[in-house]
Amino acid sequence: MLSKISESLADLSGAERKVAECALAKPKWFVHAAVAEIAEHSSVSQPTVIRFCRSLGYKGLPEFKLALSASIGHEGMPYVHEELNADDDMSSVVEKVLGNAAASLLGERRFLKESELENAIATLMHARRVEFYGVGNSGIVAQDAQHKFFRFGMSTVAYVDTHTQLMAASVLSSEDVLIAISNTGSSIELLDAVSIAKENGASIIALTRNESPLAQMADCVLSIATQENAELYTPMVSRLLQLAVIDILAIGLALRLGDAASLQLQKSKKAYITSISFTTRIDIKTAFRKCRLKRWLKTVGRLGTGFGKRCSSGG
């Protein structure tokens, strides 16, 4: 229910969006509040509250409240999104931030379709090359994804610059896979890159909101449902959900690849451990040499001082 409200934000009027943000920020309070209280808290008129409920497909406020109450109580979510305030103490901040993150992660279970995950993994298993595109926070996730998938021995790269994405997409082929990551799924530059890749025959996997422009262009959609930007201090949780979905995708692929993935992971881990061991040995040798040099300089300094004194007395 909360995700349904979140996904409807773009389609609501400015006034109705204020009511939606109120419901997202304080769902428990909203269920028990009177229409006048909701209108006052949202800085809108009472008829606007009713119009908001009807925009989401409900006859009125009572029916909407029943649906919201049932959603909070029976969807397996022990946490709900709570509004952060400027005067919150640190204890409240910790509780609300972690609670909001937990609610989003638990809620994601209802939106990820196993069939889409299986389809994505099957596509990746036959890919010649996998490219990850993202901008901003989603760009960080793209880089994290590339860091995970190259360990399977796959040819991978992450691009976070929109100009580079456009150029890279132009040389993809039907043997390649593009994983596009975007919370809103409406970035014009990213959509242009995806369009170019699609024209070249590349398979498109999207991590984005369902029904977004990016989702409509993709061959496979791994839905990301967030209650982002409900109010000023709400922390961004889309990055957490994107990272979690990437982990699910990576682990699922590793399990399907079986021994081949295990061998590649062992090789990369061995290379890292060997590098650390070699670097440590070099550091020890360097430190030992520096220590010997310092002792030698001190000795020379003492000898030089004594020699200087003898020369002075002899003169």
C-alpha positions in Angstrom: 0.0 0.0 0.0 2.8 2.4 0.9 4.6 1.6 -2.3 1.4 2.0 -4.3 1.1 5.5 -2.8 4.7 6.3 -3.5 4.5 5.2 -7.2 1.4 7.3 -7.7 3.2 10.6 -6.6 4.1 11.5 -10.2 0.5 11.3 -11.3 -1.0 13.3 -8.5 -1.7 17.1 -8.5 0.5 19.2 -6.3 -2.1 19.4 -3.5 -2.9 15.7 -3.7 0.8 14.9 -3.5 1.0 16.7 -0.1 -1.7 14.4 1.2 0.2 11.4 -0.2 3.4 12.5 1.5 1.5 12.9 4.8 0.3 9.3 4.5 3.8 8.0 3.7 5.4 10.0 6.5 2.8 9.1 9.2 0.8 6.1 8.1 -0.3 5.1 11.7 -1.3 8.6 12.5 -3.1 9.0 9.2 -5.3 5.9 9.8 -6.7 7.5 13.0 -6.8 11.2 12.0 -9.9 13.1 11.0 -10.2 14.6 7.6 -9.8 18.1 9.1 -6.6 17.1 10.8 -5.2 15.5 7.7 -6.1 18.6 5.7 -4.5 20.9 8.2 -1.3 18.8 8.5 -1.0 18.7 4.7 -1.8 22.4 4.2 -4.7 21.5 1.8 -8.4 21.7 1.8 -10.6 18.9 3.1 -12.0 18.2 -0.5 -8.4 17.7 -1.6 -8.0 14.9 0.9 -11.1 13.1 -0.6 -9.9 13.7 -4.2 -6.6 12.1 -3.2 -8.3 9.0 -2.0 -10.4 8.8 -5.2 -7.3 9.3 -7.3 -5.9 6.1 -5.9 -9.1 4.2 -6.7 -11.0 4.4 -3.4 -14.5 5.8 -2.9 -13.5 8.0 0.0 -11.3 8.5 3.0 -12.9 5.7 5.2 -12.2 3.1 2.5 -8.7 4.4 1.9 -8.0 4.2 5.7 -9.2 0.6 5.9 -6.8 -0.4 3.1 -3.9 1.5 4.6 -4.6 0.0 8.0 -4.7 -3.5 6.6 -1.5 -2.9 4.7 0.4 -1.8 7.8 -1.0 -4.6 9.9 -0.8 -7.6 7.6 2.0 -7.2 5.0 4.8 -8.6 7.2 6.2 -5.2 7.9 7.1 -4.7 11.6 8.4 -1.2 10.7 6.7 1.7 9.0 8.1 4.9 7.6 8.2 7.6 10.3 8.7 11.3 9.7 12.0 12.8 10.8 11.9 16.2 12.5 14.6 18.8 13.0 14.3 18.6 16.8 14.6 14.8 17.0 17.2 13.6 19.5 19.8 11.1 18.3 18.0 8.1 19.7 14.9 9.0 17.6 17.1 9.6 14.5 18.7 6.2 14.9 15.3 4.4 15.4 13.6 6.2 12.5 16.4 5.9 10.0 16.9 2.2 10.7 13.2 1.6 10.8 12.6 3.3 7.5 15.4 1.3 5.9 14.1 -2.0 7.4 10.5 -1.2 6.2 11.8 -0.6 2.6 13.9 -3.8 2.5 11.1 -5.9 3.9 8.6 -4.3 1.5 10.8 -5.1 -1.5 10.0 -8.8 -1.1 6.5 -8.1 -2.4 7.7 -6.4 -5.6 10.6 -8.6 -6.7 9.3 -11.2 -9.1 11.1 -14.6 -9.1 10.3 -15.0 -12.8 12.1 -11.7 -13.6 15.1 -12.7 -11.5 15.4 -16.0 -13.2 15.0 -14.3 -16.6 17.8 -11.8 -15.7 20.1 -14.6 -14.5 19.6 -16.7 -17.6 20.3 -13.6 -19.8 23.5 -12.9 -17.9 24.8 -16.4 -18.1 24.9 -16.2 -21.9 26.3 -12.6 -22.1 29.5 -11.8 -23.9 29.8 -8.5 -22.0 27.8 -6.9 -19.2 27.7 -3.1 -18.7 26.2 -1.2 -15.8 24.9 2.3 -16.2 23.8 4.6 -13.4 24.1 8.3 -12.4 24.5 9.8 -8.9 23.5 7.4 -6.2 22.6 4.8 -8.8 26.1 5.3 -10.3 27.6 4.1 -7.0 25.5 1.0 -7.2 26.6 0.4 -10.8 30.2 0.5 -9.7 29.5 -1.9 -6.8 27.7 -4.2 -9.2 30.7 -4.2 -11.6 33.0 -5.0 -8.6 30.9 -8.1 -7.8 30.3 -9.5 -11.3 33.8 -9.3 -12.7 34.9 -11.8 -10.1 32.9 -14.4 -12.0 35.3 -14.1 -14.9 32.8 -12.0 -16.9 33.7 -9.0 -19.0 32.1 -6.1 -17.1 32.3 -2.3 -16.9 30.4 0.4 -15.1 29.8 3.8 -16.6 28.5 6.7 -14.5 29.0 9.5 -17.0 26.1 10.1 -19.3 28.2 11.0 -22.3 30.3 7.9 -21.9 27.1 5.8 -21.6 25.9 7.1 -24.9 29.1 6.2 -26.7 29.5 2.8 -25.0 25.9 1.9 -25.8 26.6 2.6 -29.5 29.1 -0.3 -29.7 27.0 -3.0 -27.9 25.7 -5.9 -29.8 23.1 -8.7 -29.4 25.6 -10.7 -27.4 25.8 -8.0 -24.7 23.7 -7.1 -21.7 23.1 -3.6 -20.3 21.9 -3.3 -16.7 20.4 0.2 -16.2 20.0 1.4 -12.6 17.7 4.4 -11.8 15.4 5.1 -9.0 13.0 7.3 -11.0 13.6 5.6 -14.3 13.0 8.9 -16.1 16.5 10.3 -16.7 16.5 11.5 -20.4 20.3 10.8 -20.9 20.0 7.3 -19.5 16.9 6.5 -21.5 18.8 7.7 -24.7 21.7 5.3 -23.9 19.3 2.4 -23.3 17.5 3.2 -26.5 20.7 3.1 -28.5 21.8 -0.2 -26.9 18.3 -1.7 -27.6 18.6 -0.7 -31.3 21.9 -2.6 -31.4 20.2 -5.7 -30.1 21.6 -5.6 -26.5 19.4 -7.2 -23.8 18.2 -4.6 -21.2 17.8 -5.3 -17.5 16.4 -2.5 -15.5 16.6 -1.8 -11.7 13.9 0.8 -11.4 10.4 1.6 -10.4 7.7 -0.4 -12.0 5.8 1.3 -14.9 8.6 3.9 -15.2 9.8 4.9 -18.8 12.9 2.8 -18.2 10.9 -0.2 -17.1 8.8 0.0 -20.3 12.0 -0.1 -22.4 13.6 -3.0 -20.6 13.4 -6.7 -21.5 13.5 -7.6 -17.8 12.5 -5.4 -14.9 13.7 -5.8 -11.3 11.2 -3.5 -9.5 12.5 -1.1 -6.9 9.7 0.3 -4.7 10.6 3.2 -2.4 8.9 5.9 -0.4 11.5 8.4 -1.4 11.3 12.1 -0.6 8.2 11.9 1.6 9.5 14.9 3.5 12.7 16.9 3.9 14.7 14.7 6.3 13.7 11.3 4.9 16.9 9.4 4.1 17.3 8.0 0.6 16.6 4.3 0.7 16.6 3.6 -3.0 20.4 3.0 -2.9 19.9 0.3 -0.2 17.3 -1.5 -2.2 19.4 -1.3 -5.4 22.4 -2.8 -3.6 20.2 -5.5 -2.1 18.8 -6.5 -5.5 22.3 -6.5 -7.0 23.4 -8.9 -4.2 20.5 -11.2 -4.9 21.3 -11.1 -8.6 25.0 -11.8 -8.0 24.3 -14.7 -5.6 21.7 -16.2 -7.9 24.1 -16.1 -10.8 26.9 -17.6 -8.8 24.6 -20.5 -7.8 23.6 -21.1 -11.4 27.2 -21.0 -12.6 28.2 -23.5 -9.9 31.8 -24.7 -9.9 32.9 -22.3 -12.6 31.9 -19.3 -10.4 33.5 -20.9 -7.3 36.8 -21.3 -9.2 36.8 -17.7 -10.4 36.1 -16.4 -6.9 38.9 -18.5 -5.4 41.3 -17.2 -8.0 40.4 -13.6 -7.3 40.6 -14.1 -3.5 44.0 -15.8 -3.8 45.3 -13.0 -6.0 44.2 -10.5 -3.3 45.7 -12.4 -0.4 49.0 -12.9 -2.3 49.2 -9.2 -3.0 48.6 -8.3 0.6 51.2 -10.8 1.7 53.8 -9.4 -0.8 53.0 -5.8 0.1 53.5 -6.7 3.8 56.9 -8.3 3.2 58.0 -5.2 1.2 56.8 -2.9 4.0 58.8 -4.9 6.6 61.9 -4.8 4.5 61.6 -1.1 3.9 61.0 -0.4 7.6 64.1 -2.6 8.5 66.2 -0.7 6.0 65.0 2.7 7.3 65.8 1.6 10.9 69.3 0.5 9.9 69.9 3.8 8.1 68.7 5.8 11.1 71.1 3.9 13.4 74.0 4.4 10.9 73.3 8.2 10.6 73.2 8.5 14.4 76.5 6.7 14.6 78.1 8.9 12.0 76.7 11.9 13.7 78.3 11.0 17.0 81.6 10.2 15.3 81.5 13.5 13.4 80.9 15.4 16.6 83.8 13.8 18.4 86.1 14.3 15.5 85.1 18.0 15.3 85.9 18.5 19.0 89.3 16.8 18.7 90.1 19.0 15.8 89.1 22.1 17.7 91.2 21.3 20.7 94.2 20.4 18.6 94.0 23.7 16.7 
